[in-house]
């Protein structure tokens, strides 16, 4: 019926009663859809994504004590950056194969416009993820476009004094410069600009080097 509401709440855990248990986010992230009143309606979230193991669906009729809307089916889509798979891993040990599959799913779940450390709450682009996990990720995926974008983010966030203040700590400035160097080496280009437009690693590295050598 027109005006009926479907609310979908994602969570990593659930209570013994079957209801979701979302201590990290408190159930504050959710999707809602208000029916238009058509016979069959299909809807897909467009404004945010979130990783989850469980979905709690709440159905609210438009009229008090009216019939609740009916959900015919639900499909969970896997969303991640456009990074084609380039590597694989296979052994005679099924446990190792399953571990690799688990790790690969975790990598995909944390690979969007930035590399995140968890797909269900912060979803922030901590540079440690790029620096510490970057080498391993590159064995599994073609990440040249994504890392080119990350380098451009570093350039955009860097202040004239060399600090990347949006990332709060000077240590992350050093990590950011290490990422720039790492990207240049792995892409086979002295400057990332040869692959990703006009922005390059060079300005960020030179500014930070000047700051650290004169401090």
N, C-alpha and C positions, 0 to 999 in steps of 0.2 A: 504494500500500500504506500502511496505517496506520503513522504514524511517519516516513514519508518527509519530507524537508525541501527546500523551495524557498527559495533566498536570492537576493535581487535587489539589486544594488549600482548606484546611479546615479553618473554622472560627466559632466563636460563634455568630456573629451578621451579619446582612446584611443591605444594604442601601435601601432607598425607591425604587431605580431603580431595585433592585433585585440582584445587585452585592454584593459580600461579603464585610464586613466591619471588618477589623482585626487590630484594633488599638494597641493591646497588642503585637502582633508578626509582624505586618507590612507585612503580606503575605510572610514572608521569609521561612516559613516551608511549604513544598509541596512535592508531589510525581510526578514523571514523568516516563512515559513508552514509549519507542520507539518500534514501531511495527516491527516484523521480516518479515512480508509479507505473513504470512500464511492466510488461508481462515478465520478461527476463532481463536482468541487468548484469553487466560485467564491469568490474572496477579494479583498477591497479593503483597503488600508491605512487605518487610522483615527487613528493617534496622531501622525503628522507627515507633512509634505509636503516635497518638495525638487525644485527645477528641475534638469533634466538633458537632455543631448543623446543620451546613450547609457545603456543598461541592460545590465549583465552578469548573466546568470542562471546560478546554480550549483545543481546538482541532487544531493542526497545521499540515498542509499537508507537505509532503516531498518536493514537487515541488511548486514553486511559482504559485499562482492562481490555484493550483490543487485541486481536491476534498478532503475535510476534512475527517478524519477517522470517523467511526460511532460507538458510544457506545451502545451496545445492552441492557446491564443491569449493575447495580452496587449493591453490597451488603456490608453493614457495619457490620463488625465483632466486637463483644465485647471481648476484651482481658483483662485478669487479672491473678493474681497469682492463682496457683492451691490450692484453699482453699475451700473445700466442705462446703456447707451451713449446719449449725448445729442448727439454731434457727429460729423461725418464730413469727409473731405477727398478731393477728386478733381480731377485736372488732366489735361491732354492729354499730360503727360510721364509715361511709365510708370515711369521711375526714381523720380520723386518719389512716385508712388503706392505703389511697393514699399517705399520708405523709411518712409512713413507706416504701412504695415501692420506693418513690423518694429518701429517705435516703439510701436505699440499693443499688440503682443504683449509687449514688454518692460514696458509699464505694467501690463498685467494680471498678469504674472508676479511683480510686486513689490507687489501690492495685496491684502493680506490683512487681518488685524485691525489691522495697522500698515502704513505704507508703508516698504518695505525698499529697500536699495540693490543687493541681489543675492538671487535666490531659491534659491541653492544652498549658501550657507555661513552667514554671520552671521545674516541675516534679523532684524536689530535695527531698532528704530524710531527711527533717527536723525532728529531734527527738521529737519535740512537738507533731507531729502527732501520733507517736508510744505511747507516754506517755499519752496524753490527750484523744485520741480516742481508744487506745488499749483495755481498759476494755469493752467499748460498742461494738467494733468490734468482740470481742471474744464471745459475746452472739449470734452473727449471723454466724460466720465462724470458722472453725478449722484452727487456725493460728499458731500452734506449729512449723511446718516447716519454715514458713516465719519469725516468730520472732526469731527462732534459727539462721537464716541467718542474721538477723539484729544485733543480739548480736555478731556474728562473725565479722560483719562490724565494730562494735564499737571497738572490740579487735584489728582489723587490723589498725584502724585509730588512736588509742591511742599511744601517744609518751612516751618515757621512763620517762619523768617528770610527767606523769599522765594526761596531757591535751589531749583532742581530737581536735587537731588543725584544722583538715579538716572542723570542724563545727564552727570554728571561736570564739565562746564565751565560757567562763568558765561555764556559767549557763547551757549550753547545755551538758557540761561534767557531771554536777550533774544530769541532766535529763537522760543522758545515763546510769548512774549508777542505777538510779531509775528503768529504763526499765529492766536492768539486774535482779534486785531484783524482779520486777513484773513478769518477765518471769519464774523465778525459782519457785515462789509461785504458779503461775497458772498452771505450767506444773506438779506440784507435785514432783519435783526433787530439791534437794539442789543445784545441778549444772546442767546447761543446757547441759553439755557434756553428760549426761546420755541419752539425746534424740537426740543430733545433733553433734555427732562426738567428736573430741578431744578438740575443743575450748569450753570454759566455761565462765560464768560470773565472776567467782571468781578472776582471775588475774586482770581484769579491776577494779573491786571494791576495791581490796586490794591496788593497786597502787594509785588510786584516794583518798582513805581514808588516806594513808600515806602522800600524798601531802597536803591535807586539814588540817590534824592534826598538821603538822609541820610548816605550813605557818605562 
